[in-house]
Amino acid sequence: MLEKVYQDRLANLEKIRALGIDPYGGRYDSAEAIAEILARFKEDDESQSADAAGRVILMRPMGKLIFAHIRDETGSMQICLRKNALDEAGWSLAGLLDLGDIVAASGPMIKTRTGEITIFADKLTLLCKSLLPMPEKFHGLVDVETRYRQRYLDLMSNPETMEVAQKRIAIIKHIRDTLDTRGFSEVETPMMQSLAGGAAARPFVTHHNALDIDLFLRISPELYLKRLMVGGMEKVFEINRNFRNEGLDSRHNPEFTMIELYQAYADYNVMAEITEELISTAAQQVGGSESLAFGDVEIDYCAPWRRATYEELLAEHAGVDMRDPSAVREKARELGIEEANKDNAIVINDVFEATVEQHLIQPTFVLDYPADLCPLTRRKAGDETLAERFELFIAGMEIANAYTELNDPAVQETNFRKQLAGEADGETMRVMDDDFVTSLRHGMPPAGGLGIGIDRVVMLLTGRTTIRDVILFPMLKPVVET
């Protein structure tokens, strides 16, 4: 069936060429976005005209009339092709159009008796002949696997997919604009690094042929951004792609987008204020409200958000005191968590993840993590067992992570050595980042640092419960031909 459609369209293509028309068009500057055309339409003005370009998504031949709908990235509208209004070549072209063709139509704009704003074209231009059919005509692409593997089909046939993509663009622009008003500078740091540092994760390894060395795709830009602070850049951010050689699920993709930022002379409380501003204002601007649905819950993004300590939440939901390792280990065994041969801090965090995170539905800053979990974080004044760190949870997901940054080179070197000694094979750096420690010896100002998962923020603000819906090309297992 598909082969016949393809052959029929090839035949139409040759007929179009025989008319002297290039089936693959060219430059076309005069078209206006469909959303703008519809927005400027005036009910009582009969002198209006319009010029639109888009993909044909519906056709209804009616003798000497053909009604069609075309869609661009801003919306769709009706056009009417009339034999008595088009020249001979134009009317012949109209009869050779197929769903999926990209055309331009210009002429008077009138509202029909059925109430539809329509361009009654006196000029029809073919911009690209489509040789394969659109999925399920104009009803949209439903098969999830095909939607992710052939995103171009998803975008052309499902307006809601285009809407999510446009909202993602708007969210990232809003974040950039907001940070610009706060005086931040956007920078770029290496994506290929000789040492994988800044986070605890398994990196992807690649090889540079000319230098004959292995390199790592970055798991975090943190250590490079801090080097910039040492150099005197006091407010920096990067919207970056990170790569972690780990699993895939509804909340994880091995290639993902984060924003990471650092501000000199700030702390994690300032980072909390910035986080609230970025996300709550994005909810209002992009989502249209500070209260948005996510799955079957309503999330209230109106600031200020709840702040609770790690210790308080563990006691509330797990019923144990994190300062009592034996009680925490007993709770871990009760939950079926393997706790033997693990440091106390790791066991505590395993219990926290199993008992607390699922309850953090409304925006919640979890403050003051066990210091042993945070090798890059300043210790809390008055209690060296705690780190000035927060994680933001919304809908049970970690959305952001922030520190009051550690800038003592001696403590940083000691923490790195402890981290290296306790890591599993293949995880993060296996060699000390001596240059970063050297940079700290030159002096890094006290600072706050923040990382926000862009993909998860887009999920929340667009009501999508899988990360694959908000990444245009998510990682998928290749199809193996049999």
Residue pairs with C-beta under 8 A, 6 or more apart in sequence:
2 132
2 133
5 132
5 133
6 131
6 132
9 98
9 129
9 130
9 131
9 132
10 131
12 96
12 98
12 129
13 23
13 129
13 131
15 96
16 23
16 93
16 96
16 126
16 129
17 23
19 89
19 92
19 93
20 89
21 89
21 93
21 126
22 126
23 126
23 128
23 129
24 127
24 128
24 129
25 102
25 125
25 126
25 127
25 128
26 127
28 53
28 104
28 125
28 127
30 51
30 104
30 106
31 51
31 52
31 53
31 72
31 104
32 50
32 51
32 52
33 72
33 73
33 74
34 52
34 54
34 70
34 71
34 72
34 74
34 75
34 76
34 77
35 74
35 75
36 74
37 50
37 52
37 77
37 109
37 117
37 119
38 75
38 77
38 117
41 48
41 109
41 111
41 117
42 48
43 111
46 110
48 108
48 109
48 110
49 106
49 107
49 108
49 109
49 119
50 106
50 107
50 109
50 119
51 104
51 105
51 106
51 119
52 70
52 72
52 77
52 79
52 104
52 105
52 106
52 119
53 70
53 72
53 102
53 103
53 104
53 105
53 125
53 127
54 70
54 71
54 72
54 76
54 102
54 103
55 70
55 71
55 72
55 100
55 101
55 102
55 130
55 134
55 156
56 68
56 69
56 70
56 97
56 98
56 99
56 100
56 101
56 102
56 103
57 69
57 70
57 71
57 76
57 99
57 134
57 137
57 138
57 157
58 68
58 69
58 99
58 137
58 138
59 66
59 67
59 68
59 97
59 99
60 66
60 67
60 68
61 95
64 82
64 83
64 84
65 80
65 81
65 82
65 83
66 80
66 81
66 94
66 95
66 97
67 78
67 79
67 80
67 81
67 118
68 78
68 79
68 80
68 81
68 97
69 76
69 77
69 78
69 79
69 138
70 76
70 77
70 79
70 103
70 105
71 156
71 159
73 162
73 166
75 159
76 159
77 117
77 118
77 119
78 112
78 116
78 117
78 118
78 119
79 105
79 118
79 119
79 120
79 121
80 118
80 119
80 120
80 121
81 90
81 91
81 94
81 105
81 121
81 124
82 120
82 121
83 91
85 107
85 120
85 121
85 122
86 94
86 121
86 122
86 123
86 124
90 123
90 124
93 124
93 126
94 124
97 103
97 126
98 129
98 130
98 133
99 130
99 133
99 134
99 137
99 138
100 130
100 132
100 133
100 134
100 156
101 126
101 128
101 129
101 130
102 126
102 127
102 128
102 130
103 124
103 125
103 126
103 127
104 123
104 124
104 125
104 127
105 119
105 121
105 123
105 124
105 125
106 119
106 121
106 122
106 123
107 119
107 120
107 121
107 122
107 123
108 119
108 120
108 122
109 117
109 118
109 119
109 120
110 117
110 118
110 120
111 117
111 118
112 118
134 153
134 156
134 157
135 141
135 146
135 153
135 157
136 142
136 157
138 157
139 157
140 157
140 158
140 159
141 147
141 153
141 154
141 157
141 158
146 153
146 154
147 153
147 154
147 158
147 161
148 154
148 468
148 474
148 476
149 476
149 479
151 161
151 472
151 473
154 161
155 161
155 162
155 165
161 469
163 462
164 458
164 462
164 464
164 469
164 470
165 472
167 286
167 287
167 458
167 461
167 462
168 454
168 458
168 462
168 470
170 285
170 286
171 282
171 286
171 454
171 457
171 458
171 461
172 239
172 454
174 278
174 281
174 282
174 285
174 286
175 239
175 259
175 278
175 282
175 454
176 186
176 239
178 277
178 278
178 281
179 186
179 237
179 261
179 278
182 235
182 274
183 235
184 235
184 236
184 237
184 261
184 263
185 233
185 235
185 236
185 237
186 236
186 237
186 238
186 239
187 225
187 228
187 233
187 236
187 237
187 238
188 238
189 218
189 221
189 224
189 225
189 228
189 238
189 240
190 218
190 224
191 217
191 218
191 240
191 241
191 243
192 206
192 208
192 215
192 216
192 217
192 218
193 215
193 216
193 217
193 218
193 224
194 213
194 215
194 216
195 216
195 429
195 431
195 433
196 203
196 216
196 218
196 219
196 428
196 429
197 219
197 220
197 222
197 223
197 428
197 429
197 433
197 436
198 218
198 219
198 220
198 221
198 222
198 223
198 376
199 219
199 220
199 222
199 242
199 244
199 428
200 419
200 423
200 427
200 428
201 219
201 220
201 244
201 245
201 246
201 427
201 428
202 244
202 245
202 246
202 426
202 427
202 428
203 216
203 217
203 218
203 219
203 243
203 244
203 245
203 428
204 216
204 217
204 243
204 244
204 245
204 254
205 214
205 215
205 216
206 214
206 215
206 216
206 217
207 213
207 214
207 215
208 214
208 215
217 243
218 240
218 242
218 243
219 242
219 243
219 244
219 428
220 242
220 260
220 451
221 238
221 240
221 242
221 260
222 260
222 376
222 449
222 451
223 433
223 436
225 236
225 237
225 238
225 260
225 261
225 262
225 449
226 262
226 405
226 436
226 439
226 440
226 444
226 447
226 449
227 436
227 439
228 236
228 262
229 236
229 262
229 264
229 444
229 445
229 447
230 439
230 440
230 442
230 443
230 444
234 263
234 264
234 265
234 445
235 261
235 262
235 263
235 264
236 261
236 262
237 259
237 260
237 261
237 262
238 259
238 260
238 261
239 257
239 258
239 259
239 454
240 257
240 258
240 259
240 260
241 255
241 256
241 257
242 255
242 256
242 257
242 258
243 254
243 255
244 254
244 256
245 254
246 252
246 254
248 254
248 475
250 465
250 466
250 467
250 468
251 397
251 456
251 459
251 466
251 467
252 467
253 455
253 467
253 468
253 471
253 474
253 475
254 475
255 475
256 453
256 454
256 455
256 467
256 471
257 453
257 454
257 455
258 451
258 452
258 453
258 454
259 450
259 451
259 452
259 454
260 449
260 450
260 451
260 452
261 274
261 449
261 450
261 451
262 405
262 447
262 448
262 449
262 450
263 270
263 271
263 274
263 447
263 448
263 449
264 445
264 446
264 447
265 445
265 446
265 447
266 446
266 447
266 448
267 378
267 388
267 404
267 446
267 448
268 367
268 388
268 389
268 390
268 402
268 403
268 404
268 448
269 448
270 448
271 390
271 402
271 403
271 448
271 449
271 450
272 307
272 365
272 390
272 392
272 402
274 450
275 365
275 392
275 400
275 402
275 450
275 452
276 303
276 304
276 305
276 363
277 303
278 452
279 301
279 363
279 399
279 452
279 457
279 461
280 290
280 301
280 302
280 303
282 457
282 461
283 289
283 290
283 292
283 301
283 461
284 290
284 301
286 461
287 461
287 462
290 300
290 301
290 302
291 298
291 299
291 300
291 301
291 302
292 298
292 299
292 301
292 460
292 461
292 463
293 299
293 463
294 395
294 459
294 460
294 463
294 465
295 395
295 463
295 465
297 361
297 395
299 361
299 362
299 363
299 394
299 395
299 460
300 362
300 363
301 363
305 362
305 363
305 364
305 365
305 392
306 362
306 363
306 364
306 365
307 364
307 365
307 367
307 390
308 364
308 365
308 366
308 367
309 366
309 367
309 368
310 322
310 352
310 366
310 367
310 368
310 369
310 370
311 321
311 322
311 323
311 368
313 352
313 356
313 360
313 366
314 320
314 321
314 322
314 348
314 351
314 352
314 355
314 356
315 321
315 322
316 356
317 355
317 356
317 359
318 328
318 331
318 351
318 352
318 354
318 355
318 356
319 331
320 327
320 328
320 330
320 331
320 351
321 327
321 328
322 328
322 348
322 370
323 385
325 344
325 347
325 348
328 344
328 347
328 348
328 351
329 339
329 344
329 347
331 351
331 355
332 338
332 339
332 347
332 350
332 351
333 339
335 351
335 354
335 355
337 347
337 350
337 351
337 354
339 347
339 350
342 350
343 372
343 422
344 372
345 370
345 372
345 373
346 373
348 370
349 370
349 373
356 366
357 393
357 396
357 398
358 396
359 396
360 366
360 393
360 394
360 396
361 394
361 395
361 396
362 394
363 392
363 393
363 394
364 392
364 393
364 394
365 390
365 391
365 392
366 390
366 391
366 392
366 393
367 389
367 390
368 380
368 386
368 387
368 388
368 389
368 390
369 377
369 386
369 387
369 389
369 390
369 391
370 385
370 386
370 387
371 377
371 379
371 380
371 384
371 385
371 386
371 387
373 387
374 387
374 389
374 403
375 406
375 412
375 415
375 416
375 418
375 419
376 403
376 405
376 406
376 412
376 415
377 387
377 388
377 389
377 403
377 404
377 405
377 406
378 387
378 388
378 403
378 404
378 405
378 406
378 407
378 446
379 386
379 387
379 388
380 386
380 387
380 388
387 403
388 403
388 404
389 401
389 402
389 403
389 404
390 400
390 401
390 402
391 398
391 400
391 401
391 402
392 398
392 399
392 400
392 401
392 402
392 452
393 399
394 460
395 460
397 456
397 459
397 460
398 453
398 456
399 452
399 453
399 456
399 457
399 460
400 450
400 451
400 452
400 453
401 450
401 451
402 448
402 449
402 450
402 451
403 448
403 449
404 446
404 447
404 448
405 444
405 446
405 447
405 448
405 449
406 412
406 415
407 440
407 443
407 444
407 445
407 446
407 447
408 440
409 437
409 438
409 440
409 441
412 436
412 437
412 440
413 432
413 437
416 432
416 433
416 437
417 432
419 428
420 429
420 430
420 431
420 432
423 430
455 467
455 470
455 471
456 467
458 464
458 470
459 465
459 466
459 467
459 469
459 470
462 469
462 470
464 470
467 474
468 474
